[in-house]
Amino acid sequence: MSNPVYGKQIKTSSKAVAGLASPLQWTLTIGLILFLLWSAFQVALFNGQTLQFEGPIYWAIAITTLLFTMWVAVYFKQIKLETQQDCLKIAVILLPLTYVLSLISAASEYLAVNMILIQCMYAMIFVMAMYLLQNNKINHIIQSSLIGIAYVIVGFGLLNWLGAFSFAGKLVGWFSAGVVNGVYNQAIWNDSNGPRLASVFQYPNTYAAFLIPFLFITIFSMIRSKKVYMQLLHGFMLVPIILSLLLTLSRTGLVMLPIVFVILLLLLKPAKQILWFIYCGVAGIGTIIVLNPINTAGLELQKQYSGSLAAKGWIYLIAASVVVTLLCWVIQRWVAPRLEGKLQSWSDRKGSSLWIPLGSVVLTVIVAVLLLGTSVRNILPDSISTRLENINFQQHSVLERITFYKDAMKLVADYPIIGAGGGAWTSLYEKYQNNPYISAQAHNFFMQYLVEVGIIGFVVFMAFILFVFYQYVRAYVVRSEEERESHFVYFILSMSILVLSILDFNMSYVFIGILVFLGLGGMAAAMDPKPMRRLKLSDSTARGIYSVIAGVAVIILLIVSVRFLQANHYAYKAKEVAQTSQDFQEIKAPLDKDLSIRSTHFDSLLMLSSLYQQGYEQTKDDQFYTASVQLLQRGLEAEPFNKSMVKQLISLYELKGEADQAYTLQKEYADNYAWDMSWYEQLISRSFDLGYQAVGQGDTAKKESYFASGLDAYQHVVDGIAHLKTLPEGQMQGEAFELTPTMILNSGKMKYMLNDAAGAAAILKGGIAEDLTDATNREIARWYLAVLAKEGQQDQAVYDKLIAVAPTEADEIKKISELNF
């Protein structure tokens, strides 16, 4: 058996990968590589709910569609439906179709449609990769390009860490939407832990999820490579990758790293397993030695640039990388062949590949104990050691994730079969949340997928990816080592990211999703082409069916993506015009063009509604008011959980003096925002105002109805506060949720006006404050004392304090106490 590590030529028995690539295949390959490079630096390539994320996503879909059209032209004659491998290009269509199905009950039409488009893009990437990567040369080029792009991203991140923000921005500013004012947006992410490295991602945990597979791909590529200069290149990148991983301060990455490592070891022979350990150890030690000075330099350079300090950081990094490179090359040149030879007999034994992974689990536990429970972690910078110290099951991020998952299951219970559509968690989490956290992502890709497409879609997705993994591993274990290695990079890539996405929302970054489906396509390319047992179609029939499906899909996707790009352009143009012009028609024109394409494109819909509202305020022309209301009502039909639209419609009703309609809307949507304190404060205030008007009108039924609604809202807040006290110790509450003076005052008044003086006194007493110079606090005290007086009671301490601040309050208290309702 020949071994590529030691310079012998790989021989393949698969005809599918041996053929020469045509010019069109090379064109398609180059196009795909350039697309990957472009995608990597689009920081906005994220399936979020803001205008800034749209353009790059629609461009990505349009480009992918054009590449897929080229694929159809290249592979038309090879389209068959004879093997299980061929069936995957049909099966992958089911993934976007489940999102189409979920559109029926979508919580957000806008996000649901976006996810359908994104899933179509993933499907096209998968199919193209599955065919392209069966060609040995193309496979090699794409693997090398993927690794090269990863190295560029690592270098780009370290440029930013060591203060070269402007230089890094100039490198990619000519094609990247992520550069703002000459600097790549949030390449360094700042939070309560201080600066964290994020490189081309806006989220350090996702950067960690990107680095982990490429760390192992780098080790694998170094061992596999026949050429010395490639071994040196891969060896040189080990320290920068591990350093970058540590600088992300990602606890999720550090926790999941050994899990991914053990899974990969299970597919390697003992000699390779030992080499992986050695290279990880050598690179890890080399990184630790220079970690403190480089970390310190980076932290200082974020505050103020210093050329000498930056140079010092680069010298440390390059020196450590060179030393590790030489050590790895020596090991690969002289130790690896002997290790391979001595362990050959052991490798041939059944189950030989299990012992080292099992041992690595024990080693991981030992290292974890040392780093988490002893002073050994003091060798690390304070920022990193603090993050390690906080890794435990009672740590707030763990408790919060558990809460997210429980809340997601509540959502699934209401949308079990077909889900709530793409972006469901973003749209609905406020309705189902256990406490007032802010997280538009569920921090678990699989849970979020279940929420979006329900049981049907989730089963389809899991069946698809598990089938690909099963067939790949099944073929892997029976093949020669040379054949195994040809597509192992794709297994590392997809498996690592999917495992890491169990604890985070990495797949919400479209570029990460592209990498996963490219990896799945690469794994599918390595499957054994087993014939289907029952279904066989002639080649012409198969080509005809698939060509029709692909042709219709391509036409629709191209038209939709181009039209949506136009809509995005008009939306941005309207914002730009609004910054420089006050002309109503000039601002309105691009908004109308946008909404003629996407009638409920909510950014433009909100802006146009606001424009009409301003027109009504200035002219009192009811046509402006009616147009604004109709726009918002139409938008809420498609986006029923869009809080911005609801708030704008409420403010519009208020502006017109339609207080009852504003109250009705506020009450109707209260359940959707159960932890929004200001929402309930406004609902209580509206309930009191309308009930008080009913008192003046002598309408007892209306008074009781409004007051009951307001007091229910008050009790909701009281119950919520009690619930928050039951949160596990260590879990953060999230946003503030408490009884405000306004809530207490209005609720106490409502109780009093319902002739429940004791209840009113109990509510108002809770709002008595030290500072009675504040008007609201003074009013609470006034009503509290009046209620007591009504009952023939007195709180002398509060009375004396109030009178000392405002002597006239005595008369006001008497007047209120004499009122009858």
N, C-alpha and C positions, 0 to 999 in steps of 0.2 A: 504494500500500500504506500503510495507516494504521499509525502507530507509537504504542504506549501510553505511551512515555516522555514524549512531548511533549503529552500531554493529549487525544489523540483517542480516541474510543470504539472499543473492540475489536469487530470483527464476526466472528462465528463461522459457519462453514458446517455445523457439526455439529449436527444436531437433538437428538442425545443429550444435549448439555450445555445446551440452551437452555430446557428446560422449567422451569416453576415447581415449587418443592418443596412437598410436601404437609405438613400438620402432623405426621404420623408421621415423615416424613423429617427434619424439623427436630428432633423429639424424639430420634431416633436420632443425629443429628449432635451435638446438645448432650451426649447421653450419652457418645458416643465422645470428645468433647473433655474432659469431666470425668474420664473414665477415664484419658486420657493424662496429665492434670495429676496425678491421684492416683498413677499409676504412677511418675511422675518422682521423687516424693519418698519412694518406698518403698525405702530403702537396702538392705533385705533381699531385694529382688526379684532374686534371683540363684540360678541353678540349682545351688547347692552342696549339700553333704552334711551339713547340720546342721539341727536343729529350728527355729532362728530364721528360716530362709529359706522354710519351708513355707507358713506362714499367708498371707503376701502373694501367693505364687504361686497358691494355691488360690482366694483371693479374686479374683485377676485372671482366672482361668479361669471362675469362676462368673459374674462380671460380663460377660465377653466372650460367654459362652453366652447370657445374657439379652439382650444387645444383638443377637446373631445371630438369636435368636428373633424379635425385633422386625424385623430385616431381612427375614426370610422373609415376615412379614406384609405389609411395605411393598412388596416386590418380587416377590411370588408370581406376579403376572400377567406379569411381564417375564422370568421364567425360561424360557429357550429353549436350544436346542442347535443353533444354525445357523451361528455364526461361530467363528473361531479364538479370538476373545476369550471367547466363551461356554465354550469347551473348557477355559480356564484354571481356571474354578471347579471343574471335575472333576479336572484335573491336579494342583491344589494338594493334593487329598486324598491323593495318592500320598506326599507328604512324611511325614505322620504314619504312614501305612501301612508305610513302610519301617522306621520305628522299632518298629512292632508286630512286623514280621518279625524284627527284630534281637533281640526279646525271647526268641527261641528259645535264643540262645547268650549271653544277657546276663550280664555279670560281676556286676551288681548289679540285682536285681529292683526295688528301691526307686528307684534313680536312673533306671532304664530306664522305669518307669511314669511318673515325673515328666516325663521328656522327651517321652513320647508325649502327655501332657496339654498341655505347652507347645507342641509342634508343632501340635496341634489348634487351640490359641488363635491361633497365627500364621496358620494357614489361614483361620480365620474373619475375622481382621483383614484379610487380603488380599482376600477375597471382598467384604466390606462396603465396603472402600475402593474396589475396582474399580467398584462400582455407584454409590456415593455421589458419587464424584469426577467422574462424568460430568456431574453437574449443575454448571453454571457458578458459581452463587451458593454452593452448599455447598462446592465446591472452594475458592473464595476464602475462605470462613469458616474452613475447616480449615487452609489454608495460613497464614492470619493467626494462628490459634490456636497452631499449631506454633511459629511464630516467636516469638509472645508467651511461650509456655512456655519456650523457649530463653532469652529475655531474662531471664525471672524466675530461671531457674537460674543464669545468669551473675551477676545481681545478688545472689542468695543466696550464691554462692560468695565474692564480694568482701566481703559483710558479714562473713563468717567470717574472711576474710583480714585485714580491718582491725579485728578484735577484738570485733565485735558478736555473740558467740556466743549469749548468752542471748536477745537480741532476735530473731536468726534462728531460734532454737529455738522461741520463742513463736509466731512467724509460722506455722509448719507443724506444731507439736507436737500440735495438736488433731486432725489427720488422718493424720500420718505415724508409721510404726513406727520411723523412723530416729532419733527424738529420745530420747536417754538422759540422765537427770538434767538435763533442760532444755537440752541441747546436742546438735546434730545429730552423729551418730556419724561420726567421721573425715572431716568436711568438709575438715579440714586433715590430711593424711597425713604422718606422720613416719617417715623411714627414715635410712639412713646419709648421705643427701644433705641432711638437714635437713627443715624443713617444706615440703610440696608441696601445692598446691591441688587438691582433688578434688571440691568442691561436693557435689552429691547422690550422687556415686559414692564408693565406698571405694577407688578405684584411680585415680590421676592419669592414667595412660595412656588409660584409657577415657574420662575427662573430656576429654582432648585429642582423642580420636576423635569425641567429640560436638561439640566446639567447631569443628573444622575444617570440616565441612559447613555449619554455621550461619554461619561467617565468610563463606563464599562465597554462601550463601543471602541473607545480609544485603546484600552488594554487589549481587547480582542484583536483589533487591527494591528497593533504592534506585534503581537505574537504571530499573527497570520502572515504579515507582510514578508515578502521575499527580498525586498530591496532595502539596503542599509539606510539610505537617506529617508525612507518612509518610516522605518523603525525609529530613527532619531527624531523625526518630526512628531510622531505620536508620543514618544517618551517625553519630549520637551513640553507637550501640552498637559501632561498629568498634573503638575503643580498648579498651573493657572486654573485648571478646572476645579480641583479640590479647594484651592484658595477661594475661588468665586463661590463655591457651594457654602463654605463656612461664612463668607461675608454676607450671604443672604439672611443669616440668622434664622433660617427656617427650621423650626422644631419638627414640623411635619416631614421635611426632607431627611433630617437626621434620624428620625424614628423609622421611616420606611426604607431607608438606604439598606440596612442589613437584610430586610425581608426580600427586597429585589435581588440582592447579592446571592442569597441562599437559593432562590428559585433558579437563577442563572447557573449556579454551580452544579445543580442537579443534572444539567444537560451537557456537562463537560467531563472529560476523562480525568482521572486523578492527577496526571502530570500537569494538565492545563489548570486544574483547580489550585494546585500548589503555586503555579506561576502567577495566577491571579492574586493569590494571597501575598506573594512576595512583592509584586509590583504595587499593589495597594499599600502595603506596609512601607516600602521604600518611598513612594510618592507622599504618603501621609506624613512620615517623619520629616521629609524634606520641607513639606508645607508648614508643619508645626514650628520648625526652627525659625522660619522667616515670617510667621503669621503676625506676631506682636508688632514688629517694626512696620510692616506693610499696613496693618490695621490702623496703627497710630497715625501713620503718614496720611492715610486716606481720610481719617476723621478730621485731621488738621486742615487738609487741602479742601475739604468741603466748606470750611469757614473762610479760608484765605489762601490763594494760590501762592506757592513758593517753588520756583524752578529747582532749587537745590534739594528741597524736600521730596519733590516728585522724582527727581533723578535718583535720589537715595532709594526710594521705593522700587523703582524699576531695576536698579542694580541688585537689590536683594532678590527680587523675583527672578530675574534672568540668571543670576548666579545659582540659585536653588534649582531652577529648571535645567540648567546645563549639567550640574552635578548628578541630578536624578536621571537625566537622559543617558549620561555615560554609564552609570551603574546599571541601568536597565539594559543598555546595549551589551554590556559585558555579560550580564546574566543570560540574555537572549542568545548571545553568540557562543558561549562556552558551557553555561550551566544547563540551559534548556534541553539541548540534544542528549546530554548524559542522563538527565532526569527522565526524559521520555523513554530512553532505552532501558533504564533500570526498573521503571514502573510498568513496562509493557505487559509483563505476565500478570501483574496485579490488575491492570486495566481490563484484561480479558475475562476476569472473573465476574460472575453475575453479582450485581449489587455493589460493585466496587466504587461506583460514583456516589454512593449514599454516605459513606463514612466521613468524608471531609466536610460535606455540608452539615451533617449532624454535629461534628466537632466545632464548626463555625458558629452554630447556635450557642453552644456552651461558651465559646470565646466572646461572642457578642454580649452575652449576659455578664461575663467578667468585666469587659471593657465598660459596659453600661454602669455597673456597680462602682467601678473606679471613678468614672467621670461624674456620676450623679451623687455618689455618697461619700466621696473622700476628697482630700485636698489635691488629688492629681489634676483635677480640672483647673487648678490655679495656674497651670502652665499656659492656659488659653487666655486671650484678652478678656477683660471684665465683661464686655458686651456679650461675648459668646458663652462664657462660663455662667453668666446670669441666666441666659436662655436655657442652658442645660439644667441648671439647678431647678428651674421651674417646670421641668418635664415630669408630670405625674397625672394620675387620673382625676385628681381634684383641682387641677389647674384650670383657670377660667376658660381657655380656648377649647379644652376637651369637653367641659361641661356645656359650653355653648353649642358645640357641634352635636352633642347628644340631644340637646333641646331642638336644634334645627331638624334632626332626623325624626324626632317624635312629632314635631309640627307638620313635617312633610307627610307623615302617615295619616294625620288628620285630614290633610288636603286630599290624599289619595282615596280616603274613605268616601269623600263627596264626589270624586271624579274617578271611579275605579276602573272602568272598562277602557275608555279611549283617552283618558287624561284631560287636562285643561289647556292643552295646546302649548306651542313653543313659548318660552318666557313665562310660564305659569307661576313659577315661584316668585319671580320679580313682581308680578302683578298682584299676587294673592297672599304673600307671606304676612302682610299686616293683619289680614283677617284671621289667620290661624295661629299667630305667634303666641307663645306661652308667656312672654315678657317683652318689654319694649326695646328689643335689640334692633339694630339697623343692619340688615344683610340681604342684599338683593340676590345673593347666591346661596344655595343650600350647603355648600362646602362638601358635597358628595355628588360626583357626577352621576352615579347610578341611581341614587335617590331622586335627583333632579330629573333624570330621564324618565323615571317611573311616574313622577308627577306630571310630566308634559304629555306622555303618550299612553299612560295607563297600562293595565296588565297586558293588553294585546300587543301594544308597541314594544313594551319591555321584553316580553317573551320572544318576539321576533328578533329584537336586537341581540339579546343574550344567545339565542340559538345561532344567530349568524356568526358572532365573534367566537363562540365556543366551538363551532364547527370548524372555523378557520384554524384556531389554535390546536384543536384535536388532530385535524388532518396534517397540519404542519409537523407536530411532535411525532405523530405516528410515522410519517415519512422520514423524519430526522433520525429516529432511533435505529432504523434498518439500513441507513445509507453509510457509505464510506465517509471518513472524516473530511475528505476534500469536498464531497458533495454537501455535507452538512454545513460547512463554513460559508458556502456561496451566498446564502440568504439569512444567516444568523443575525446579522445586523438589524434586520427588520423585526425579528422576534424581540430582540433587546429593546428596540425603540417602542413598539406598541405595548408590549407587556409592562415595561417599566412605567410608562405614562398612565396606563389604565390602573395599575396597582396604586400609584401615587394619587390618582384621582378619586380613590375611595375616601380620602380625607380632605379633598379640596376641589375647587372649581376650575382646574387647569383646562378642561375641555371646553370651557366657555370662551377661551381664546381660540379663534378660528385657525390660527397658524398651528397650534398644538393639535387641533382636530385633523388638520391636513396631514401632519406628520403621522398620526395614528393610523389613518386610513391608507396612507402611502405604505406604512409598515404592514398593515393587514394585506394589502395588495401584493407586497413582496413575499409574504408568507404563502399566500395563495399561489403565487407563481412557482413555488417550490413543492407544491402538493403533488402527489402521484396522480396522474390523469386517469383515474379509474372510470370505466364506462358506467353509465346509468343502467340500471337493471330493467326498468319498465318503459321509460319514455325514450324513444328515438325518433328524431325527425330527420328528413333529408337536409343536406347542407343548404340547398336553395330555400327551403321552407324556413329553416332556422334563421338564415340571413334576412329573409323577407320580414319575418316577425320582428326580429330585433332591430332591423333598420327602420321600420315604421315607428316602433316605440322610441328609439334613439332620435330619429328625425323630428318627431313631434316634440319630444322633450327639449331638444336643442333649440328649435325655433321658439318655443314658449319661453325658455330660460333666457335666450338672447334678447328677445323683445322686452321681457319683464325687467331684466337687469339694466338694459339701456334706458327704458322709460323711468325706472326708479332712480337712475343716475341723473336723469333730467330733473326729476322732482327734487332730488337732493340739491342740485345746482340752483334751482329757483328758490328753495328755502334759504340757502346761504345768501343768495343775492338779495332777498328781502331784508335779511338782517343787516347786510352791509349798507343798503339804501337807507334803512331806518336810522343808522348811526350818523348819516350826513344830511338827511332830508326830512322835512316836516310835511311834505306834500302827500296828501292822503292817497291819491290815485297812483302816484309813483311807487309808494310802498305796497299798495294793494295789488298792482299788476303782476309781479312775480308770485305773490301768494296765490292768486287766482290760477295761474298756470300750474303751480305745484298741485293745488287741490283738484284741478281738472284731471290730473294723472292719478293721484292718490287722495280720494275725497275725504279720508279721515286721517291724513298725515298730521299727527297731533301737534307737532311743533308749529307748523304753519297755521293749523286750525286755531290754536290758542292765540297766535300772534294776530291773525285776522279778526278773531273775536274781540281781542283787546283793542284793535284799531277801531272797530265798530263802536265799542264801548266809549272810547275817547270821543268819537263823533257824536254819540248821544249826549255825553256830558257837556259838550261845547254847544250843541244846537238844540237839544231836547226834542229832536226829531225821532218819533217812535219807529221809523223805518230802520234806523241804526240799531235800536234796541232789539227789535224783532229779528233782524238779520243775525245779531250776535247770539241771541237765545237759540235760534234754529241751528246755527253752526254747532254750538255746544251740545245740544240735544242729539244731533246727528252723530257727533263724535262719541258720545256716551253709549250709543247703541253698539258701536264697534269696540269701544274701550270702556266697558262699564265699571272698571276698577281704577280708572285714571283719576287720581286725587286732584291733580291740577285743574282738570276740566270741571270737576264738581265744585271746587273752591271758586273758580271763576264764575260759574253759573250762580252760585250763592251770592257772590258779591254783586252780580248784575241785578239779581232780584232785589237786593238791598238798595241799590242805587235807584231803582224804579219805585221803591217804597212798598214792594210786595213782600212784606215781612213774613206772612203766613207761608208763602211758597218757599222762602229761604229756610224757614223752620222745618217744613216738611222734608226738604232735601237733606238738611243737616241730620234730621232724625233717621231718615231712610238709609243713609250711608254710615251711620254711627257704628254698626256691627262690623263694617269693613275695616275700620280703623280703631280697634278696641283699645289700643294703648296710646292713642294720640291725645295727650292731655289738653291741648288747646282746642281740639274738636269738641271734647266734652264740656269744656268751660264755655264755649260759644253756645252749645246746645242748651246748657242750663240757663245761660243769660237770655237766650231767645224764648225759652219756655216761660221764664219769669215775666219778661216784657209783654208777651202776648197774653199771659194769664192775668197780668195786672190790668191790661186794657179790657179784658173780659169782666174783671171786677167793676171797672168804671161803667161798663155797659149793662151790668146786672145780669150777665149771662153765666149762671153758676155752673152749668154743664161744661161750657168751654173752659172756664177757670179751672175746674177740677181736672179736666183732660190735660191741659197744658202743664199744670203744676205736677200732676202725676208723672208726666213724661220727664219733666226736669228733675224730680226727686228720684226717678229710676236711674237717670244718668248720674246723679250724685252717688247713689248707692253702688252703681257700677264702679265708680272711682274708689269708693271705700273698700269694696270687695277686692278690687285690683291691688290696692296697697297691702291688704292683708295677705293676698296670695304671694306678693313679692317677698314678704318676710319668710316664706317657706322655701325660697330658692336655696340650693345647697351652698354651704359656706365656700367661698372662692369664686362662685359664679357672679359675673357682673350683671347688674340689673339692666343696663342699657340706658336709654333715654330717661329723663326725669318723668316721674308719674306720681303726682301728689295732689292733695287738695289745695287749691289756690284760694287766696282771700275772696276773690270774686265768686268762686264756686260756693264757698261757705256762706257768704252774705246772701246771695240769691236763694240758696236752698233754705237757709234759716227763715228768710222772708216768706217763702212759699209755705213752709210748715206753719208759720204763724197765721198766714192768711187762710189756711185750711183749718184754723182753730185748734191746732195741736201745739199749745204753748210749751209743753214739756219737751216735745221733740225739737221744737225750734231752739229752745234754750240749750239743749244738748249739742246741736249742730254749731250754734254761734259761739258757744264757750270754747270749742276747739279752735276757733279763729282769733281768739283774743291775743294780741301781740304786745310786745314791750313798747314799740314805737307807735304812739297814738298821734303823732304829728301827720302821719300818712292818712289821707282822706278816707281810703277804703277801710283801713284798720279802725279808724275812728267811727265809721258808720257801723261796722260789726259790733263794736262795743256799745254804741247807742241802742241798736236793736236788741242786743243781748239784755241790757239793763231794762229796756222797755218791756220785753217779754217777762222778765222776772217780776217787774212791777205789776204787770197784768195778773200774775199769779200771787201777788201779795208778798213777794220775796225781794231780797236785795243782796247785791255783792258790793259791799262797801269799799273794798280795796280797788276794784275796777272803777267804781263810781268816782272815788276821790281822784284817781289818776286821770280820768277823762275830764273831769271838771277843772282840774289844774291846768290842763292843756287848752280846753275850750269851755269857759263858764256858761256859754249860751246853750250847751248841750242839755242842761237840766230841763229847759222848756221843751226841747225836741223829744226827749225821752217821755215826758208827760203826754205830749200830743199822740205819739205812737201807741202808748199804753192804753189810750182812750179810744183808739180806733176799733171798729167792729166790722167783721167781714161775714 
